[in-house]
């Protein structure tokens, strides 16, 4: 298609399919990181942002506990996006963020989505255990320590975080710092701005 779906319609779709506030915030965090990396690499910010915003939009409806390669999440969501005219590169990136689909991450967009997805979850968890409950005073070194602590945020794949940075061609600590900075830009939306100061 020649015209990209607008963010407002993508956000409405994401919210309609995702009642869970934490999962919504995760997608918004990934969107912020994707937009930041698109700008960094001189790519299409809106296009990359849509991939981030919608990468898990079908997760609540189709959780895919069995990790089926072509059913449930993310395959069902991508099938729906295709009916709405979403471009192939966005659909391929969304499929590729889940290793069990077997879809190769060939584009820079796909590599970036894989690289930031699990990391956003780890950064959120690391921020929430701080006294401030904020991403504003979170340092990359703290997240790196949490990455090594296998008991912390067990749902986060350490392998995906490390491999994602390598695939994207960025140094891990710099990658963590970059994504933290992107998330700081929308910290209030993510519930990670810390307590309100009277």
N, C-alpha and C positions, 0 to 999 in steps of 0.2 A: 504494500500500500504506500501511497506517496505521502500521506499525512500521518503523523504520529498521534496516537490517542493522547488526549490532554491529561495532565496530572489530576485534575479534579475528578474526572470520570474514573481514573485508576484508583484514587483514594476512596471514592464511593464504593467501588467494587470490593476493594480490600476490606473496608469496614462492614459491608453487607455480609461477607463470607466469614468474618472473623470477630465474634463477640468478645473474645479474650483480650483484655487490655494489655497484658504483658506481651502477648504475641504481636499485637498491633504496634506496640512501642519497639519491639525487635525489628519489625519491617521498616519502621521509620528510621531507626538507627542505621540499618543496612543501606537504606536509601541515601542517608546523609553521607555515609562513607563512600558509596558509589559515585555520588555527585562530586565529592571532593577529588576522588581519583580520576574521574573523567576530566575535570578541570586540570589536574596535575599532568595528565597525559595528552592534553589537547584534543580530547574526544567530545562527543555530543553529551552534554550534561543532562539534558532532559531524557534522552534515550537510556543512558546508564541508570539514571534515577528511577525510571519505570521498572527496570529489571530488579532493582533492589526493593522497591516498594511492593512488588507483587510476587516476590520469589517464594513466599510461604502462604500466600493468600488462601490456598485450598487445604492447608494443613489440618484445620479443625474438622472440616467435612470429610477429608480423606487422609487420616493420619498415617496410614501405611506402616503399621508395626512390623509387617512381614518383609518390608523393604523390597516390594515387588518392582521389577525394572520398568514395567510399562503399565502399571495400574496404580490407583490411589495417588497420593502426593509424590512428586509434582506433576505426574503425567496427566491426571484429570484436569488440574488447573490449566496446564498448557493447552490441552484440547479446547477448553473453554476460551482461552485467550485467542486461539487461532480463529474461532468462530466470530470473535469480535474484531478480527483484522489486525491483531498484533503482529509486528514483523518477525521474521524467522530468527534474526540474531538475538532478539530478546527471549524468544521461546527457547532457543538452543542454550542460552546462558542459564535460564531457569532450570532446564533439565539437567545441565551439567553441574549445577551446584550440589546435587545429590549424587555422590559417587556410585550408589547402587543402580542408577539408571544405565550406567555404562556409556553415557553420552560424553564424547571427548570435549574437553574445554579448549577450543582452538582459537577463539577470539580473545582479545585483551579484556573485553567486557566480561566474558565467561570466567576468565582467570581471576579477575578482580572480585567478582561476586563470590566465588568459592573462597577467596582469600579473606574477605571481610565478614562472611556470614557467622562462622563459629566464634571469631574474634570479638564481634560485637556482643555476643552472649557472655563471653568471658569478662569483657570490660564492664558490662552492666552488673554482673555478679560481684566483681571486685569493687565497684563503686558502692554498691548497696551494703557491703560489710564494713565500710569506713564509718567513723563517727559522724562525718558530715553527710553520709549517704549521697555523695555528689561526685560527678565526674570532673568537676572544676579543679579539684586539688589532687586528682589521681595522676600518678606518674607511671610512665612506661615500665620502669624497673619494678614497681609493685605488681603490675600485671604479669610481668615475666616470672616473678616469684610464684604467683598463683598458678601460672602455667605448669610449673614443675611440681606443684602440690596436687597429686592425683586424687586426693580426697575432696578437694575443693571443686565445686561446680562439676560434678561427675558427668553430667550430660554433655559437656563440651568436649568435642574430639580434639585432643592435643595434636594428634597426627595431622588433622585437617588444617589446624592453625599453622603449624610448621611447614607443611607441604604447600599450603596456599601461598605463603610468603615467597617460598622458593620458586613456585610456578610463575608468580607475578614478577619475579626478579628483583625483589626488594629485601633489604636486610631486616631481620625479624624485629629488633628493637625499634628501628625507625618506622616500620610498618605499624607497630603497636601505637607509637606516639602519634603517627599520622591519623589513625582511626580515632584515637582519643580526642584529638583536636577537632575532627569532623563532628563527633558526637557532642562536644562542648557547644557547638554552634546551635544545637537544638535541645540543649539540656533540660529546659523547663518542659518541653513537649514530651521528653522521655522520662520525666519524673526524677531526673538526676541532677537537679540544680542545687540540691541541699535545702535546708530549712529556710523559709522566708524570713528575711530580716525586717523587723518592724520599723 
